[in-house]
Amino acid sequence: MSTLLETEVTPLLAAVVTPLESSLLTGTSTSAMASDANICRHLKQAAHAIPHHLAVAVQSAQGASVASLRYSELDFLNLDRQSDAIAFALNAHGIERGMKAVLMVTPSLDFFALTFALFKAGIIPILVDPGMGINNLKQCFAEAAPDAFIGIPKAHIARRLFGWGKGSIKSLLNVDDGKTCLAARLMRIATGAISLSTLLQNDSLQNASAKHASAQHAEYPMVMLKSDEMAAILFTSGSTGTPKGVVYSHGMFEAQIQALKNDYGICHGERDLATFPLFSLFGPALGMASIVPEMDASKPITANPEFLFAAIEKYQCSNIFVNPALLERLGRAGEQKQHKLPSVQRVISAGAPATIASIARFSQMLSQGVPILNSYGATESLPISMIASDALFATTDITDNGGGICVGRAIEGVTIRIIGISEDVIPEWDESLVLNNGEIGEIVVQGPMVSQSYYLNNSLHDSQNESQCNSATAAAKMWDSATNTVRHRMGDLGYLDDQGLLWMCGRKAHRVDATRNGIFAKRYYSIPCERIFNTHPSVKRSALVGVKVANEIEPLICIELDQSLVCNKSQQLYQDLIAIAEQFTQTQGIRRFLIHPDFPVDVRHNAKIFREKLAVWAQSQTKG
């Protein structure tokens, strides 16, 4: 399934009317944003309006206990000034507007200042999920061809060891904590990169600053950009396929800002427990403080719940951003120790579908009426839709009976359509492609936050050659000549009901087309089938795969048992599952089941099952 707000969520400074807001209110074109599309202006506005309000707090642990926690903070004025200084430093180091820079820095005050500095200078950050694996990372950097590499010492050592960006990188910048001990010096030598702290003290920086201002705190002349200019390259995680570099424009960021303000109600002055780095980045852009807890963002299931609860209590966080794995972990910890979170006004769950049980468990810590907002989207287009927990609870019976997972209504400004399932490239949008309500097909979205292309695959209308047609952009994008916009094929299957609610039925690649006598016989969808079998008390989770038996494709369900229960692994369990299958149209014909000890899942969400790996395993266990 596509990521549910997998990469970043971008709210705004609610007290300030942006050019996009103005255009929406007056009916004027967003082309007015052409020379004023740098999202860092929101930080500038906050620095002037509320200079000494908290912008960022980063939690760090000196030990295993809550008593060992320490916090570093920046207010809006100092965050703005530090990012100005770094922008000057980057230019002095030869990293300038239009260049692409890999940013591999752990959540820290430097991470925030660096990212805003990149945007201010018109430098294009390349953002990747370090949990995607060494080979995928190397592929991403080869495709993006970065001009610069900005990272912590470990990232630089990995860069050297694995040859990341070897053919394109010209500038290196090491981000450390400024320590002067021998170990830190040796680490900096090993990276082959000048340190940020050294660069900020360099005479060349002072000279560069003097050219722009004589004041003690020189203000960087922020680059103003067109709304359609490239702002960043965000690589998909690769959990649902090969990682792809999504081109983000400044206009996309602005559209996300507006959509999230309207639909999520995030307001100026809030404080957010930001457990995902890209979400945390944009808190300061809306006058909301980002509170970053001590945790490995790439493996949230390893987080210490007590640390997160401590951060929420200390800063009285009103908003929490979590993925399903962390929602489950915090919910269980809260249940055991009867934690309450009275300051929290909303929880945003994104990254994958959270289970009803996890949502209900976490809700016990919240005040009455506080929603958990379950969000659907993808790196290529987010947010798409959203549903609050109380509405989601009402859909449980439909989901358990094979109706898919409800992911809510479209976000304002987003158009959702369902088209027939096809692997073919569809270059041009046509309304005749649209299916009726209730019919399962591929989800297609349109809106100002929808990406236009993947990096290096962005010439969809410039060439008709075969390689172009096979590109990732051609496979995922459709040009709508009626609106002069791009529609994006999500790669997810689902349907719209008569009330306009979107129901997810799984990835297109995860459907199983069963055959009989070599001819298509029946189509099975992953989520409807799996949720039916998950109702069995011994089943923790299940996964639909296809196996080849006597030259026919047959559906098979892999089962992971709930180890907290005394599970029945005997023939009775299989008989139960076969009986369940026969009760529902969606699962009739499924008669093969295999118990797997521990499903392979993505490390970030602990929810996206690698069905491709399970399919290989299941085939090896099945007599052909």
Secondary structure by P-SEA (a helix, b strand, c coil): ccccccccccccccccccaaaaaaaacccccccccccccaaaaaaaaaaccccccbbbbbbcccccccbbbbbccaaaaaaaaaaaaaaaaaacccccbbbbbbccccaaaaaaaaaaaaacbbbbbbcccccaaaaaaaaaaaccccccccaaaaaaaaaaccccccccbbbbbccccccaaaaaaaaaaccccaaaaaacaaaaaaaaaccccccccccccccccccccbbbbcccccccbbbbbbcaaaaaaaaaaaaaacccccbbbbbcccaaaaaacccccbbbbbccccccccccccaaaaaaaaaaccccbbbbcaaaaaaaaaaaaaaccccccccbbbbccccccaaaaaaaaccccccccbbbbbbcccccccccccaaaaaaaaaaaaaccccccccccccbbbbbbccccccccccccccccccccccbbbbbccccccccccccccccccccccccccccccbbbcccccbbbbcccccccccccbbbbbccccccccccccccccccccccaaaaaaaacccccccccccccccccbbbbbbbbbccccccccccaaaaaaaaaaaaaccccccccbbbbbcccccccccccccaaaaaaaaaaaaccc
